[in-house]
Amino acid sequence: MTGKIRGEQIKNDSITGDDIDESTLVMTHFTTHKYTNTSGSGACLMKFNTAGSDSLDGDQVNNKFVAPAGGRLVQIKFRTTGTPGATTLSLMKISDGTENFGNPGSPVSTAAINASNANIVYTANFTSNNRFLSGDVLGIQVEPTSNHGNVDLTCIWEFIFSTS
């Protein structure tokens, strides 16, 4: 993953105002999440704009993120003080007219890691079915086989602001 600005109008390494059409830029965006669950291993949904997680049977009020543009989930960085073992990280998606992701919900894309050691950063790459449209409601689900621990996640998103 690079830290470069990409766009259809950037043709070489020199950039001027005439070289960039802002409507074709790809913007990398990061969301960070943290929660504690040292005694359970059930699937949970990450909260956005606040710390914590919720079980799948809750009201899922803080577990949603409205996509400002179409794009894709690229990667999740995962670190915990626990040893959750085989862990599935999932992109959840709902559209207008649907209130919640459901229980257990239907992930649109998953990536697996084996978080067998505490205090190590694990990387989950999302490579298929990881795209979404502007206005889609997105969520992140974590499902370990052992206790979660004190967890920190960074989600890496790409938003494509395009008029097409």
N, C-alpha and C positions, 0 to 999 in steps of 0.2 A: 504494500500500500504506500503510495507516495503522497506527499503533501502539496502537490502541484494543483494549480487551477487547470481544469480541462474544459474545452469547449470546441465546438465545430469551427469557430472562426479563428482560433489561434493556430497559425500556420508555421511559426518558427519560434525561436527563443526571444525575439524582440516583440514587445507588446506596446501598442499605442491605442488611443481611444478608438480609432477606426478599425482596429483588429478584433474588437470584442463585441459580440452581440449578446448582451446579458440574458436574453431569453433562451440561449442554448447552453448556458453554463451548468455544470454538474457541481453541486455543493455538498461537501462532506460535512456531516453533522454528528455530534456525539451526544448521547444521553448517558447519564450515570445513575446507578441504582444501588441501594444498600439495604440489607435487612438482616435480621437475626432469627434463626430457628435452630436452636441447639438440641432440640429433643424430638424433632419430627422429620419424616422423609417424604411426606406427601407433596404432590405437585402444588405450585403456587404461582401467582401472577405478580409481576413486578409493579410497583407503584411508579407513576410519573409525577414529577414536580414535588415529591415528598418522599421521605425515607419509608421503607417498609415493604411488606408484601401481603397478599391476601390469599386465602384459600379459594378454590374454584367455586365453592358453593355460596360465596358471599355476594354482596350487591355489586362488586366490581366498579365502584365509582371512580377511584383514583388509578385504575389499572389501564386506562385508555389514553392513546395519543392520536390526534387527528393529523394525518399527513398533509402538510401544506402544499405538496407537489407530488407527482409520481416519482417513483424511485425504487430502491431496493435496500434490504438489510444486508450488509456485507459481512459483518463479523461481530462476535461478542467475546470480550476478554472477561474471564471469570477467575476470582480469587476467593478463597475461604479459609477460615481457621479450622474448619472441620475436615473430614475425609468422606465426602459423599459418594465416592466411587463413580461407577458408570452414571453419567448425568446427561439428560437430554435437555437441550435448550431449544425453545420453539418460538417461531414467529406466529402470532395469532392475528386474525384479520376478520373484521365484520364490516358490513356496509349499512347504509341508511335503512331504517326500519327494524334493525336488530339491536336489542338493548345491551346484551352481554355476550361474552365469548362462550358461555355455557359451562357445564360441568359434565364431562371432562373437557369439553370444547374440541374443536377440530383444528389442530395446527396446520398451517399452509406450508410451512417449511421447518425442518428440524436439523439440528447438528448435534453430534454426540461427542462428549469428552470423557476421559477417565480421570476424575479428580481424586486420585488415590493418595495424594500427599497434601498436607496442610500448608498454607502460606506460599503457594506456588501459583503463578499466573498461567492459566490454560486458555487456549485460543480455539474458538469454535467458528469455522468458516461456513457461510451460507452460500451455496452455489446453484441451487435449483429451487424453483417455485418461491423465490424470495422477493418478488416484485410486488408493487402495490400502486394504486392510483391516487391522485389528489382527492382528498376527502375520505379515503378509507380510514377506518378506525383500527389502530394497531395495538398490539400488546406483546409482552414477552413472558413466556412460561418457563419455569425451571422445575425439572422433575429428577431428583437424585434417587439412588437406591439406598442410601444411608442418610444420616442427619446432615442438614444443610450447613450448620455452623454460622459464623458471622460472615456474610457474603458481600462482596463488592463486584459489580459488573459495569463494564463500559460497552455500550452498543454503538457500532459504527454504521451509520446510514449514509446513503447517497441520494440526494434529491435532484431531480432533473427538471429545471425550470425551463419549459419549452412551450411555445405557442402551438406546436404541431400536435 
